[in-house]
Amino acid sequence: MRRSLATAVALLALAAGSTGAGPADAPPPLPHRLADTGGGSQLITAEAPDAAATTGTVTWWERRAGRWTAAGSAPARFGANGLTEGTTREQGTSTTPTGLYDLPYAFGIEDAPAGTTYPYRKVNEDSWWCQDNASRAYNRWVEPRPEHCRADEAEHLVGYGTQYARALVTGFNYDRPVRGRGAGIFLHVNGRGATAGCVSVPADAMAEILAWARPERRPHIAVGTSSGPTAITRY
């Protein structure tokens, strides 16, 4: 009887292997397939099915003992005109730039979620994000808004009570801004629909991400599509 049971177990294992159902056949987690993850031990991926998509998935990952595992996931929204290569993106196109970016700091109209250790800047009536290509404050938080940054070329952050309840600044076009490339690309709370170029997630997911992120673990965000020229695995 014992031998028959052992034989049956062996045959079942062989059958599973022959049909590709075994764990060895599963693809490695997405971060293991990226060209780069930024060198830290936390990572956010924002993946759309294709470049025309306005929805997809955001997943946040942790690397421990050399292996990436998912810490959480949520449905995501992208630009109203889909996604485009970040290095050639043009401002005002309502496209989400693909690429791998650092996350300089967080901000919000609401208080930071409990447990947040990431640098968090509170929005007030004088808080603006300058998108004026002629301004020396291009793609920067300004408080108060200087004369060289025109009001009609800047976002009054407090005016976006839903989207900017909580957000993370992405490093897109941030360190050495290229005029006309785009400004104010964030990971933020969902609005009514697709974004103007940011990535957005439900409010509870945004709160969870902020409480999870640790600056000492150097989190980055990778944005891209499942395949094609803007495939997330390129970045």
C-alpha positions in Angstrom: 0.0 0.0 0.0 2.8 2.4 0.9 4.6 1.7 -2.4 1.4 2.3 -4.4 0.9 5.7 -2.7 4.5 6.8 -3.3 4.1 5.7 -7.0 0.9 7.7 -7.4 2.5 10.8 -5.9 5.5 10.5 -8.2 3.2 10.1 -11.2 1.2 13.2 -10.3 4.4 15.3 -9.9 5.6 14.1 -13.3 2.3 15.0 -14.9 2.4 18.5 -13.4 5.9 19.0 -14.8 4.9 17.8 -18.2 2.0 20.2 -18.5 4.1 23.2 -17.4 2.1 23.6 -14.1 5.1 23.3 -11.9 6.5 26.3 -10.0 9.7 26.1 -12.0 7.8 27.2 -15.1 6.4 30.4 -13.6 8.0 33.6 -14.9 10.2 35.5 -12.4 8.6 38.4 -10.7 8.4 41.6 -12.8 11.3 43.4 -11.1 13.7 40.5 -11.9 12.8 41.1 -15.6 13.6 44.8 -15.7 16.8 46.2 -17.1 17.3 48.3 -13.9 15.4 48.8 -10.6 17.3 51.8 -9.4 19.6 50.0 -6.9 17.2 50.2 -3.9 15.3 47.5 -2.2 11.8 49.0 -2.8 10.2 49.5 -6.2 6.9 50.6 -7.7 5.9 49.3 -11.1 3.1 51.0 -13.2 2.3 48.7 -16.1 -0.2 49.3 -18.9 -1.2 46.7 -21.5 -0.1 48.9 -24.4 0.8 52.5 -25.2 -2.8 53.5 -26.0 -4.1 52.3 -22.7 -5.4 54.6 -20.0 -5.6 51.9 -17.3 -3.3 49.2 -15.9 -1.8 48.1 -12.6 0.5 49.6 -10.0 2.4 47.1 -7.8 4.8 47.9 -5.0 7.6 45.4 -4.3 10.3 44.7 -1.7 13.6 43.0 -2.2 14.8 40.7 0.6 17.6 38.2 0.4 18.0 39.0 -3.3 14.4 38.3 -4.3 11.6 40.6 -5.1 8.1 40.0 -3.7 4.9 42.0 -4.1 3.8 44.0 -1.1 0.6 45.3 -2.6 -1.2 46.1 -5.9 -3.9 48.4 -7.2 -5.6 49.3 -10.4 -3.9 52.3 -12.0 -4.9 55.1 -14.4 -2.6 56.8 -17.0 -2.7 59.7 -19.3 -5.7 60.4 -21.4 -3.6 59.9 -24.5 -1.9 56.8 -23.2 1.9 56.4 -22.6 4.9 57.6 -24.5 8.7 57.3 -24.2 9.8 59.6 -21.5 13.0 60.9 -23.2 11.0 62.3 -26.1 7.7 63.2 -24.5 6.3 66.7 -25.2 4.6 68.8 -22.6 0.8 69.2 -22.9 0.2 65.9 -24.7 -1.6 64.2 -21.8 0.7 61.2 -22.1 2.3 59.4 -19.2 6.1 59.2 -19.7 7.6 55.8 -19.5 10.9 55.1 -17.8 12.6 54.5 -14.4 12.5 57.4 -12.0 13.4 58.1 -8.4 10.9 59.6 -6.0 12.2 62.8 -4.4 9.5 63.4 -1.9 5.8 63.1 -1.1 3.2 65.8 -0.6 -0.5 66.3 0.1 -3.4 68.4 1.1 -4.2 65.9 3.8 -1.8 64.8 6.6 0.6 62.0 5.8 -0.8 58.6 6.6 0.1 57.0 9.9 3.5 55.3 9.7 4.9 57.5 7.0 8.6 58.2 7.2 9.1 59.5 3.6 9.7 63.2 3.4 6.2 64.7 3.2 5.4 68.3 2.3 2.0 69.7 3.3 0.1 71.8 0.7 -1.2 75.2 1.7 -2.8 78.1 -0.1 0.5 79.4 -1.3 1.7 76.0 -2.8 2.1 75.9 -6.6 3.9 73.6 -9.1 5.5 75.7 -11.8 5.1 74.4 -15.4 6.1 77.7 -17.1 8.9 76.9 -19.6 10.2 80.5 -19.3 10.6 80.3 -15.5 13.7 79.4 -13.7 11.5 77.5 -11.3 10.3 75.2 -14.1 9.1 71.8 -12.8 9.5 72.8 -9.2 7.3 73.4 -6.2 7.1 77.2 -5.5 5.8 78.8 -2.4 4.6 81.5 -2.9 4.4 81.6 -6.7 7.1 84.0 -8.0 6.3 86.6 -10.7 8.5 84.8 -13.3 6.1 81.7 -13.0 2.8 82.7 -14.6 -0.3 81.5 -12.8 -1.8 80.1 -16.0 1.3 78.0 -16.5 1.3 76.6 -13.0 -0.8 74.3 -10.9 -2.3 75.7 -7.7 -1.9 72.5 -5.7 -4.6 73.2 -3.2 -7.1 73.4 -6.0 -6.8 69.6 -6.7 -8.4 68.4 -3.5 -9.0 64.9 -4.6 -5.9 64.1 -6.7 -3.4 65.9 -4.5 -4.9 64.7 -1.2 -1.7 62.6 -1.2 1.0 62.2 -3.9 4.6 61.2 -4.6 6.7 63.4 -6.9 8.4 61.3 -9.6 11.9 62.2 -10.9 10.7 62.6 -14.5 12.5 65.6 -16.0 13.4 66.8 -12.5 17.1 66.8 -11.9 18.0 68.7 -15.1 14.7 69.8 -16.5 14.4 70.0 -20.3 12.1 72.8 -21.3 9.0 71.5 -23.2 9.5 67.9 -21.9 6.9 68.2 -19.2 6.4 69.1 -15.5 4.5 67.9 -12.5 4.4 64.2 -13.1 3.2 62.5 -9.9 1.8 59.3 -8.5 -1.4 60.6 -7.0 -5.0 59.7 -6.0 -7.5 59.0 -8.7 -9.6 61.8 -10.1 -12.7 61.3 -12.2 -10.9 59.6 -15.1 -7.6 59.4 -17.0 -4.8 61.8 -16.0 -3.1 64.6 -17.7 0.1 62.5 -17.7 0.5 61.3 -14.2 -0.1 57.8 -12.7 -3.0 57.6 -10.3 -4.4 55.0 -7.9 -7.3 54.7 -5.4 -7.0 56.8 -2.2 -6.5 53.8 0.0 -3.7 52.4 -2.2 -2.0 55.8 -2.2 -2.1 55.9 1.6 -0.8 52.4 1.8 2.1 53.2 -0.6 3.1 56.2 1.5 3.1 54.3 4.8 5.1 51.5 3.1 7.8 53.6 1.4 11.1 54.0 3.3 13.6 56.6 2.1 16.6 54.5 3.3 15.5 51.8 0.9 15.6 54.1 -2.1 12.4 53.3 -3.9 11.9 54.1 -7.6 9.0 53.9 -10.0 9.2 52.0 -13.3 6.5 53.0 -15.8 5.9 51.2 -19.1 3.8 48.8 -21.2 3.6 45.0 -21.2 5.5 44.9 -24.5 6.7 46.9 -27.5 9.0 50.0 -27.7 7.8 51.3 -24.3 8.0 47.9 -22.5 8.5 48.2 -18.8 11.3 45.6 -19.0 13.4 48.0 -21.0 13.9 50.4 -18.0 
